[in-house]
Amino acid sequence: MIGILIAVLFAALVWAICVALGLPAIVGIVAAILVLLAGVPSGGYGLGGRFGRY
């Protein structure tokens, strides 16, 4: 559960950085979604896979 919260917070940070750099909001949203897809399946730590055991 904590890992998922870390992934969500990191995604929000990525979105904020993209907007602060002057990128369009949609670019920030796509970047945040990609960060969530990368972080959530493993509990937010970037280890393991969505379907695999490791």
PDB file of N, CA, C and O in Angstrom:
ATOM      1  N   MET A   1       0.821  -1.202   0.000  1.00  0.00           N
ATOM      2  CA  MET A   1       0.000   0.000   0.000  1.00  0.00           C
ATOM      3  C   MET A   1       0.858   1.255   0.000  1.00  0.00           C
ATOM      4  O   MET A   1       0.567   2.211  -0.719  1.00  0.00           O
ATOM      5  N   ILE A   2       1.907   1.256   0.799  1.00  0.00           N
ATOM      6  CA  ILE A   2       2.789   2.418   0.847  1.00  0.00           C
ATOM      7  C   ILE A   2       3.486   2.610  -0.494  1.00  0.00           C
ATOM      8  O   ILE A   2       3.701   3.740  -0.934  1.00  0.00           O
ATOM      9  N   GLY A   3       3.840   1.499  -1.142  1.00  0.00           N
ATOM     10  CA  GLY A   3       4.483   1.592  -2.445  1.00  0.00           C
ATOM     11  C   GLY A   3       3.599   2.254  -3.477  1.00  0.00           C
ATOM     12  O   GLY A   3       4.080   3.024  -4.309  1.00  0.00           O
ATOM     13  N   ILE A   4       2.304   1.961  -3.432  1.00  0.00           N
ATOM     14  CA  ILE A   4       1.361   2.582  -4.368  1.00  0.00           C
ATOM     15  C   ILE A   4       1.267   4.087  -4.096  1.00  0.00           C
ATOM     16  O   ILE A   4       1.209   4.887  -5.030  1.00  0.00           O
ATOM     17  N   LEU A   5       1.252   4.463  -2.829  1.00  0.00           N
ATOM     18  CA  LEU A   5       1.211   5.887  -2.493  1.00  0.00           C
ATOM     19  C   LEU A   5       2.467   6.600  -2.965  1.00  0.00           C
ATOM     20  O   LEU A   5       2.398   7.737  -3.433  1.00  0.00           O
ATOM     21  N   ILE A   6       3.617   5.939  -2.846  1.00  0.00           N
ATOM     22  CA  ILE A   6       4.858   6.530  -3.338  1.00  0.00           C
ATOM     23  C   ILE A   6       4.781   6.723  -4.850  1.00  0.00           C
ATOM     24  O   ILE A   6       5.195   7.760  -5.367  1.00  0.00           O
ATOM     25  N   ALA A   7       4.251   5.724  -5.558  1.00  0.00           N
ATOM     26  CA  ALA A   7       4.126   5.833  -7.012  1.00  0.00           C
ATOM     27  C   ALA A   7       3.197   6.982  -7.398  1.00  0.00           C
ATOM     28  O   ALA A   7       3.480   7.708  -8.351  1.00  0.00           O
ATOM     29  N   VAL A   8       2.103   7.154  -6.678  1.00  0.00           N
ATOM     30  CA  VAL A   8       1.161   8.244  -6.969  1.00  0.00           C
ATOM     31  C   VAL A   8       1.810   9.597  -6.703  1.00  0.00           C
ATOM     32  O   VAL A   8       1.661  10.526  -7.497  1.00  0.00           O
ATOM     33  N   LEU A   9       2.527   9.711  -5.591  1.00  0.00           N
ATOM     34  CA  LEU A   9       3.201  10.972  -5.286  1.00  0.00           C
ATOM     35  C   LEU A   9       4.278  11.294  -6.318  1.00  0.00           C
ATOM     36  O   LEU A   9       4.445  12.450  -6.708  1.00  0.00           O
ATOM     37  N   PHE A  10       5.004  10.275  -6.755  1.00  0.00           N
ATOM     38  CA  PHE A  10       6.035  10.484  -7.761  1.00  0.00           C
ATOM     39  C   PHE A  10       5.413  10.899  -9.095  1.00  0.00           C
ATOM     40  O   PHE A  10       5.960  11.747  -9.800  1.00  0.00           O
ATOM     41  N   ALA A  11       4.275  10.304  -9.437  1.00  0.00           N
ATOM     42  CA  ALA A  11       3.575  10.688 -10.667  1.00  0.00           C
ATOM     43  C   ALA A  11       3.113  12.143 -10.591  1.00  0.00           C
ATOM     44  O   ALA A  11       3.208  12.875 -11.577  1.00  0.00           O
ATOM     45  N   ALA A  12       2.618  12.562  -9.438  1.00  0.00           N
ATOM     46  CA  ALA A  12       2.207  13.956  -9.273  1.00  0.00           C
ATOM     47  C   ALA A  12       3.405  14.891  -9.393  1.00  0.00           C
ATOM     48  O   ALA A  12       3.293  15.981  -9.955  1.00  0.00           O
ATOM     49  N   LEU A  13       4.539  14.470  -8.873  1.00  0.00           N
ATOM     50  CA  LEU A  13       5.749  15.270  -8.979  1.00  0.00           C
ATOM     51  C   LEU A  13       6.197  15.399 -10.437  1.00  0.00           C
ATOM     52  O   LEU A  13       6.600  16.479 -10.869  1.00  0.00           O
ATOM     53  N   VAL A  14       6.126  14.304 -11.189  1.00  0.00           N
ATOM     54  CA  VAL A  14       6.486  14.341 -12.601  1.00  0.00           C
ATOM     55  C   VAL A  14       5.563  15.285 -13.362  1.00  0.00           C
ATOM     56  O   VAL A  14       6.020  16.055 -14.207  1.00  0.00           O
ATOM     57  N   TRP A  15       4.280  15.231 -13.071  1.00  0.00           N
ATOM     58  CA  TRP A  15       3.329  16.131 -13.730  1.00  0.00           C
ATOM     59  C   TRP A  15       3.651  17.592 -13.406  1.00  0.00           C
ATOM     60  O   TRP A  15       3.632  18.449 -14.289  1.00  0.00           O
ATOM     61  N   ALA A  16       3.945  17.867 -12.139  1.00  0.00           N
ATOM     62  CA  ALA A  16       4.244  19.238 -11.728  1.00  0.00           C
ATOM     63  C   ALA A  16       5.517  19.746 -12.408  1.00  0.00           C
ATOM     64  O   ALA A  16       5.591  20.909 -12.805  1.00  0.00           O
ATOM     65  N   ILE A  17       6.507  18.880 -12.538  1.00  0.00           N
ATOM     66  CA  ILE A  17       7.749  19.280 -13.204  1.00  0.00           C
ATOM     67  C   ILE A  17       7.495  19.578 -14.677  1.00  0.00           C
ATOM     68  O   ILE A  17       8.010  20.560 -15.213  1.00  0.00           O
ATOM     69  N   CYS A  18       6.706  18.738 -15.327  1.00  0.00           N
ATOM     70  CA  CYS A  18       6.401  18.969 -16.748  1.00  0.00           C
ATOM     71  C   CYS A  18       5.671  20.290 -16.948  1.00  0.00           C
ATOM     72  O   CYS A  18       5.973  21.028 -17.886  1.00  0.00           O
ATOM     73  N   VAL A  19       4.729  20.590 -16.089  1.00  0.00           N
ATOM     74  CA  VAL A  19       3.981  21.849 -16.204  1.00  0.00           C
ATOM     75  C   VAL A  19       4.894  23.034 -15.894  1.00  0.00           C
ATOM     76  O   VAL A  19       4.804  24.075 -16.543  1.00  0.00           O
ATOM     77  N   ALA A  20       5.777  22.874 -14.896  1.00  0.00           N
ATOM     78  CA  ALA A  20       6.685  23.960 -14.534  1.00  0.00           C
ATOM     79  C   ALA A  20       7.680  24.257 -15.660  1.00  0.00           C
ATOM     80  O   ALA A  20       8.138  25.390 -15.805  1.00  0.00           O
ATOM     81  N   LEU A  21       8.007  23.249 -16.444  1.00  0.00           N
ATOM     82  CA  LEU A  21       8.919  23.446 -17.564  1.00  0.00           C
ATOM     83  C   LEU A  21       8.237  24.077 -18.777  1.00  0.00           C
ATOM     84  O   LEU A  21       8.885  24.374 -19.781  1.00  0.00           O
ATOM     85  N   GLY A  22       6.938  24.275 -18.675  1.00  0.00           N
ATOM     86  CA  GLY A  22       6.213  24.926 -19.755  1.00  0.00           C
ATOM     87  C   GLY A  22       5.663  23.959 -20.786  1.00  0.00           C
ATOM     88  O   GLY A  22       5.213  24.383 -21.850  1.00  0.00           O
ATOM     89  N   LEU A  23       5.691  22.679 -20.494  1.00  0.00           N
ATOM     90  CA  LEU A  23       5.138  21.699 -21.420  1.00  0.00           C
ATOM     91  C   LEU A  23       3.613  21.724 -21.335  1.00  0.00           C
ATOM     92  O   LEU A  23       3.061  22.134 -20.314  1.00  0.00           O
ATOM     93  N   PRO A  24       2.936  21.299 -22.379  1.00  0.00           N
ATOM     94  CA  PRO A  24       1.470  21.239 -22.306  1.00  0.00           C
ATOM     95  C   PRO A  24       1.012  20.271 -21.217  1.00  0.00           C
ATOM     96  O   PRO A  24       1.713  19.315 -20.885  1.00  0.00           O
ATOM     97  N   ALA A  25      -0.157  20.531 -20.677  1.00  0.00           N
ATOM     98  CA  ALA A  25      -0.667  19.705 -19.584  1.00  0.00           C
ATOM     99  C   ALA A  25      -0.833  18.251 -20.007  1.00  0.00           C
ATOM    100  O   ALA A  25      -0.626  17.349 -19.194  1.00  0.00           O
ATOM    101  N   ILE A  26      -1.203  18.004 -21.261  1.00  0.00           N
ATOM    102  CA  ILE A  26      -1.420  16.635 -21.715  1.00  0.00           C
ATOM    103  C   ILE A  26      -0.116  15.846 -21.681  1.00  0.00           C
ATOM    104  O   ILE A  26      -0.125  14.643 -21.420  1.00  0.00           O
ATOM    105  N   VAL A  27       1.006  16.515 -21.943  1.00  0.00           N
ATOM    106  CA  VAL A  27       2.307  15.834 -21.873  1.00  0.00           C
ATOM    107  C   VAL A  27       2.590  15.429 -20.435  1.00  0.00           C
ATOM    108  O   VAL A  27       3.082  14.328 -20.189  1.00  0.00           O
ATOM    109  N   GLY A  28       2.290  16.293 -19.496  1.00  0.00           N
ATOM    110  CA  GLY A  28       2.473  15.966 -18.086  1.00  0.00           C
ATOM    111  C   GLY A  28       1.582  14.822 -17.636  1.00  0.00           C
ATOM    112  O   GLY A  28       1.999  13.966 -16.855  1.00  0.00           O
ATOM    113  N   ILE A  29       0.351  14.815 -18.135  1.00  0.00           N
ATOM    114  CA  ILE A  29      -0.577  13.740 -17.769  1.00  0.00           C
ATOM    115  C   ILE A  29      -0.099  12.405 -18.314  1.00  0.00           C
ATOM    116  O   ILE A  29      -0.138  11.394 -17.614  1.00  0.00           O
ATOM    117  N   VAL A  30       0.355  12.401 -19.577  1.00  0.00           N
ATOM    118  CA  VAL A  30       0.865  11.156 -20.169  1.00  0.00           C
ATOM    119  C   VAL A  30       2.095  10.670 -19.412  1.00  0.00           C
ATOM    120  O   VAL A  30       2.236   9.475 -19.152  1.00  0.00           O
ATOM    121  N   ALA A  31       2.980  11.592 -19.061  1.00  0.00           N
ATOM    122  CA  ALA A  31       4.171  11.216 -18.305  1.00  0.00           C
ATOM    123  C   ALA A  31       3.789  10.645 -16.947  1.00  0.00           C
ATOM    124  O   ALA A  31       4.379   9.658 -16.507  1.00  0.00           O
ATOM    125  N   ALA A  32       2.817  11.245 -16.280  1.00  0.00           N
ATOM    126  CA  ALA A  32       2.379  10.752 -14.975  1.00  0.00           C
ATOM    127  C   ALA A  32       1.758   9.367 -15.099  1.00  0.00           C
ATOM    128  O   ALA A  32       1.978   8.514 -14.239  1.00  0.00           O
ATOM    129  N   ILE A  33       0.985   9.132 -16.156  1.00  0.00           N
ATOM    130  CA  ILE A  33       0.384   7.808 -16.359  1.00  0.00           C
ATOM    131  C   ILE A  33       1.468   6.767 -16.598  1.00  0.00           C
ATOM    132  O   ILE A  33       1.378   5.650 -16.086  1.00  0.00           O
ATOM    133  N   LEU A  34       2.484   7.119 -17.365  1.00  0.00           N
ATOM    134  CA  LEU A  34       3.585   6.181 -17.604  1.00  0.00           C
ATOM    135  C   LEU A  34       4.327   5.861 -16.312  1.00  0.00           C
ATOM    136  O   LEU A  34       4.737   4.721 -16.095  1.00  0.00           O
ATOM    137  N   VAL A  35       4.500   6.859 -15.459  1.00  0.00           N
ATOM    138  CA  VAL A  35       5.153   6.616 -14.167  1.00  0.00           C
ATOM    139  C   VAL A  35       4.291   5.688 -13.312  1.00  0.00           C
ATOM    140  O   VAL A  35       4.811   4.793 -12.646  1.00  0.00           O
ATOM    141  N   LEU A  36       2.990   5.899 -13.330  1.00  0.00           N
ATOM    142  CA  LEU A  36       2.098   5.017 -12.555  1.00  0.00           C
ATOM    143  C   LEU A  36       2.140   3.592 -13.086  1.00  0.00           C
ATOM    144  O   LEU A  36       2.176   2.641 -12.305  1.00  0.00           O
ATOM    145  N   LEU A  37       2.136   3.436 -14.397  1.00  0.00           N
ATOM    146  CA  LEU A  37       2.187   2.095 -14.976  1.00  0.00           C
ATOM    147  C   LEU A  37       3.496   1.395 -14.634  1.00  0.00           C
ATOM    148  O   LEU A  37       3.524   0.175 -14.472  1.00  0.00           O
ATOM    149  N   ALA A  38       4.556   2.142 -14.524  1.00  0.00           N
ATOM    150  CA  ALA A  38       5.848   1.552 -14.189  1.00  0.00           C
ATOM    151  C   ALA A  38       5.948   1.233 -12.705  1.00  0.00           C
ATOM    152  O   ALA A  38       6.614   0.267 -12.331  1.00  0.00           O
ATOM    153  N   GLY A  39       5.306   2.014 -11.858  1.00  0.00           N
ATOM    154  CA  GLY A  39       5.495   1.844 -10.419  1.00  0.00           C
ATOM    155  C   GLY A  39       4.485   0.984  -9.711  1.00  0.00           C
ATOM    156  O   GLY A  39       4.847   0.269  -8.778  1.00  0.00           O
ATOM    157  N   VAL A  40       3.232   1.022 -10.112  1.00  0.00           N
ATOM    158  CA  VAL A  40       2.175   0.342  -9.365  1.00  0.00           C
ATOM    159  C   VAL A  40       2.249  -1.185  -9.415  1.00  0.00           C
ATOM    160  O   VAL A  40       2.019  -1.818  -8.385  1.00  0.00           O
ATOM    161  N   PRO A  41       2.556  -1.812 -10.558  1.00  0.00           N
ATOM    162  CA  PRO A  41       2.522  -3.285 -10.573  1.00  0.00           C
ATOM    163  C   PRO A  41       3.480  -3.936  -9.588  1.00  0.00           C
ATOM    164  O   PRO A  41       3.230  -5.048  -9.124  1.00  0.00           O
ATOM    165  N   SER A  42       4.561  -3.264  -9.269  1.00  0.00           N
ATOM    166  CA  SER A  42       5.545  -3.842  -8.373  1.00  0.00           C
ATOM    167  C   SER A  42       5.385  -3.314  -6.953  1.00  0.00           C
ATOM    168  O   SER A  42       6.263  -3.523  -6.116  1.00  0.00           O
ATOM    169  N   GLY A  43       4.307  -2.650  -6.677  1.00  0.00           N
ATOM    170  CA  GLY A  43       4.132  -2.061  -5.362  1.00  0.00           C
ATOM    171  C   GLY A  43       4.733  -0.672  -5.271  1.00  0.00           C
ATOM    172  O   GLY A  43       4.796  -0.094  -4.186  1.00  0.00           O
ATOM    173  N   GLY A  44       5.178  -0.127  -6.399  1.00  0.00           N
ATOM    174  CA  GLY A  44       5.694   1.223  -6.410  1.00  0.00           C
ATOM    175  C   GLY A  44       7.194   1.331  -6.300  1.00  0.00           C
ATOM    176  O   GLY A  44       7.727   2.441  -6.262  1.00  0.00           O
ATOM    177  N   TYR A  45       7.889   0.219  -6.248  1.00  0.00           N
ATOM    178  CA  TYR A  45       9.334   0.275  -6.058  1.00  0.00           C
ATOM    179  C   TYR A  45      10.108  -0.013  -7.333  1.00  0.00           C
ATOM    180  O   TYR A  45      11.336   0.060  -7.323  1.00  0.00           O
ATOM    181  N   GLY A  46       9.433  -0.339  -8.434  1.00  0.00           N
ATOM    182  CA  GLY A  46      10.113  -0.550  -9.688  1.00  0.00           C
ATOM    183  C   GLY A  46      10.762  -1.913  -9.823  1.00  0.00           C
ATOM    184  O   GLY A  46      11.534  -2.134 -10.756  1.00  0.00           O
ATOM    185  N   LEU A  47      10.468  -2.826  -8.922  1.00  0.00           N
ATOM    186  CA  LEU A  47      11.037  -4.167  -8.968  1.00  0.00           C
ATOM    187  C   LEU A  47       9.932  -5.167  -9.274  1.00  0.00           C
ATOM    188  O   LEU A  47       8.798  -4.996  -8.825  1.00  0.00           O
ATOM    189  N   GLY A  48      10.248  -6.188 -10.018  1.00  0.00           N
ATOM    190  CA  GLY A  48       9.251  -7.207 -10.328  1.00  0.00           C
ATOM    191  C   GLY A  48       8.390  -6.807 -11.509  1.00  0.00           C
ATOM    192  O   GLY A  48       8.520  -5.710 -12.052  1.00  0.00           O
ATOM    193  N   GLY A  49       7.515  -7.709 -11.894  1.00  0.00           N
ATOM    194  CA  GLY A  49       6.678  -7.435 -13.043  1.00  0.00           C
ATOM    195  C   GLY A  49       5.207  -7.564 -12.698  1.00  0.00           C
ATOM    196  O   GLY A  49       4.835  -7.967 -11.596  1.00  0.00           O
ATOM    197  N   ARG A  50       4.396  -7.215 -13.659  1.00  0.00           N
ATOM    198  CA  ARG A  50       2.959  -7.268 -13.462  1.00  0.00           C
ATOM    199  C   ARG A  50       2.455  -8.697 -13.434  1.00  0.00           C
ATOM    200  O   ARG A  50       1.574  -9.030 -12.641  1.00  0.00           O
ATOM    201  N   PHE A  51       3.013  -9.560 -14.304  1.00  0.00           N
ATOM    202  CA  PHE A  51       2.514 -10.916 -14.403  1.00  0.00           C
ATOM    203  C   PHE A  51       3.500 -11.945 -13.854  1.00  0.00           C
ATOM    204  O   PHE A  51       3.118 -13.076 -13.556  1.00  0.00           O
ATOM    205  N   GLY A  52       4.757 -11.556 -13.719  1.00  0.00           N
ATOM    206  CA  GLY A  52       5.765 -12.498 -13.270  1.00  0.00           C
ATOM    207  C   GLY A  52       5.868 -12.557 -11.748  1.00  0.00           C
ATOM    208  O   GLY A  52       5.319 -11.719 -11.033  1.00  0.00           O
ATOM    209  N   ARG A  53       6.569 -13.541 -11.294  1.00  0.00           N
ATOM    210  CA  ARG A  53       6.742 -13.681  -9.870  1.00  0.00           C
ATOM    211  C   ARG A  53       7.827 -12.757  -9.355  1.00  0.00           C
ATOM    212  O   ARG A  53       7.759 -12.299  -8.214  1.00  0.00           O
ATOM    213  N   TYR A  54       8.832 -12.473 -10.182  1.00  0.00           N
ATOM    214  CA  TYR A  54       9.965 -11.674  -9.730  1.00  0.00           C
ATOM    215  C   TYR A  54       9.854 -10.297 -10.307  1.00  0.00           C
ATOM    216  O   TYR A  54      10.710  -9.450 -10.054  1.00  0.00           O
TER     217      TYR A  54
END
